[in-house]
Amino acid sequence: MKSLTIRQMRAALAHLDEVVAKEGEILVTRRGRALARLVPVRQAPSLPSHADLRARMPRLPVGSELLVRQDRDER
C-alpha cells in the first residue's frame, strides 16, 4: 500500500488512475494521520444472458397448458 500526503495526491491527480492501478491501494495522509484510503473499483460480474438462463432451467415433463388445465379442473 502506497502512502501519499494531500500535497502529493494533488500533484499526482492528473495520473491518479495509473497510480491506483499500479499500487492497488493508496493511503492519503494529512500531517501524518490517515485521512482516506483509495482502492480500485471492482468490476461487477457480468449478468448471464436470458438464453443461458433458459437453457439451464429444467424442462417440465408436460406442457404448461396441461398443468393450467388440470389446476382449473381441480377447483
Secondary structure by P-SEA (a helix, b strand, c coil): cccccaaaaaaaccaaaaaaaaacbbbbbccccccccccccccccccccaaaaaaabbbbcccaaaaaaaaaaac
